[in-house]
Amino acid sequence: MSHIVTVQDAVTAFADFMEPTAAELDAIEREMPVILADVDLIDAHIAALDRVPNELDARRIRRARRRALAARVALLNRTAKAPLSGGAA
């Protein structure tokens, strides 16, 4: 006879305490330009997968790569200027 039991991980996988905190949501919001630029870069690569990349595809990939790098630099510059909390300065 098989016994039916609940698996604790499956039951509590979506519990209320598992929601992201406000700090985590703020971090995601700050990183959103980088995330969207990376998605555009992946889209450019995917568009060139099913065929031999032509000059237009290469330009699109280069532009998307530059936007992704620029978004990362902007994020790093913003975080470098932000004061660190909790430190003894």
C-alpha positions in Angstrom: 0.0 0.0 0.0 1.4 3.4 -0.9 1.1 6.2 1.6 0.3 9.7 0.4 2.5 12.3 2.1 3.2 15.9 1.5 6.6 17.1 0.6 7.5 20.1 2.7 9.5 21.8 0.0 6.6 21.6 -2.5 4.2 22.9 0.1 6.2 25.9 1.2 7.8 26.7 -2.2 5.4 29.6 -2.7 4.9 30.7 0.9 4.5 34.4 1.7 7.9 34.6 3.3 9.5 33.6 0.0 8.6 36.9 -1.7 11.4 39.3 -2.7 12.2 42.0 -0.3 11.9 45.7 -1.1 15.7 45.9 -1.3 15.8 43.0 -3.8 13.0 44.7 -5.9 15.0 48.0 -5.9 18.1 46.1 -7.0 16.2 44.6 -9.9 14.8 48.0 -10.8 18.3 49.5 -10.9 19.6 46.6 -13.1 16.6 46.7 -15.5 18.4 48.7 -18.2 21.2 46.1 -18.2 18.7 43.3 -18.3 16.8 44.8 -21.2 20.1 45.5 -23.1 21.2 41.9 -22.6 17.8 40.7 -23.9 18.2 42.8 -27.0 21.7 41.4 -27.5 20.4 37.8 -27.2 17.6 38.7 -29.7 20.1 39.9 -32.2 22.1 36.7 -31.8 19.0 34.6 -32.2 17.9 36.4 -35.3 21.2 35.6 -36.9 21.2 31.9 -35.9 19.1 30.4 -38.7 21.1 31.9 -41.5 24.5 33.1 -42.4 24.9 36.5 -40.7 25.0 39.3 -43.3 26.2 42.9 -42.8 22.9 44.0 -41.3 23.0 41.2 -38.7 26.6 42.0 -37.8 25.7 45.7 -37.4 22.7 44.8 -35.2 24.8 42.6 -33.0 27.5 45.2 -32.7 25.0 47.9 -31.8 23.3 45.6 -29.2 26.7 44.7 -27.7 27.6 48.4 -27.4 24.3 49.2 -25.8 24.7 46.3 -23.3 28.2 47.4 -22.4 27.1 51.1 -22.1 24.2 50.0 -19.8 26.7 48.0 -17.6 29.1 51.0 -17.4 26.2 53.3 -16.5 25.1 50.9 -13.7 28.7 50.6 -12.4 29.0 54.4 -12.4 25.7 54.8 -10.5 26.7 52.3 -7.9 30.2 53.7 -7.5 28.7 57.2 -6.8 26.1 55.8 -4.3 27.3 56.0 -0.7 27.8 52.6 1.0 25.5 52.1 4.0 26.5 50.4 7.2 30.2 51.2 7.0 32.3 53.1 9.4 33.6 55.9 7.1 
